[in-house]
Amino acid sequence: MVEELNFWHSMDWRTEGIQVVSPPKWRQFDGFVSVYWEAESQLGARGYYLADDPRIMVFFDDVSSRVRISNENGDFSKNHRPMTRAIYIPAGVPMWTTSRMFHRFSHLNLHIHRDRLLRFLSPSVGTSAALMALRRPVEIQDIGPIETLALLLVDELAMPTRHGVYAESLAGSITAGLLDIPLAEERPVTGRLTQGQLNKLAAGLDARSNCRLSLAEMADIVGLSESWFASVFKQTTGKSPLQWQLAKRVENAKKFLMESDLSVAEVAAQLGFTDQAHLTKVFRHVTGNTPAAWRRMQRTE
């Protein structure tokens, strides 16, 4: 608790072509630091930022057409996307930025102690869901009420008028409004996954070019710890995550075999199987027939 009360963020950052146009306004609170910046950016300006703690940025201008960001590296010819109005960056995630034109901008930064976030979220959503939310980056363009809350917090930074608990509640509401926290009905309360969570897993599997997800990736999709996910998944589906994925891939293989003229080898490649023999082995285990035999039977019926 003492560490949180005395918290000051640690951040490695470097900028070129970005200039502050007025002194930053900031305050230190219980477990977080809030800073309001006003600056101007030149064409081609660049920045690099890496923080030891989770942080939130809320822009008071639409910079999506002016600023590009990347979490891969500073090579914006390959990996980049527009900067959105509000973003949450988990601890230890680097960010590179570059400006596409000259512009002025202002934004609110919230640097938050990890344990402070857990203390705020866990009583309402549970520790597992809170930990998952802390690890998931968020980027949104339509910030709605978040902007109103951020402006109220900026007012308290510029000229404090109320007890610090008011500013802390504003920061908490901004955090809760931005983080990707599953709705209560999406969280298993009876040791089983909901249909909504199963749908998310199916969509995540379909979106993968190799049609494979690790246990950690599956748990992350539904906002659970790996150990808890593995337990409730088996109770819900009667299968292990690997068995379930193989069954889903076989269903996809059936669609290809029925609806296309792709060879069995081509279907195997499309679905991320090692080769035709691998698909044939799995397909026979699930259906009792080889892919070629199953296709012939379906087309002669």
Secondary structure by P-SEA (a helix, b strand, c coil): cccccbbbbbbbbccccccccccbbbbbcccbbbbbbbbcccccccbbbbbcccbbbbbcccccccbbbbcccccccccccccccbbbbcccbbbbbbbcccccccbbbbbbcaaaaaaaccccccaaaaaaaaabbbbbccccaaaaaaaaaaaaaacccccaaaaaaaaaaaaaacccccccccccccccccaaaaaaaaaaaaacccccccaaaaaaaacccaaaaaaaaaaaccccaaaaaaaaaaaaaaaaaacccccaaaaaaaaccccaaaaaaaaaaaccccaaaaaaaaaac
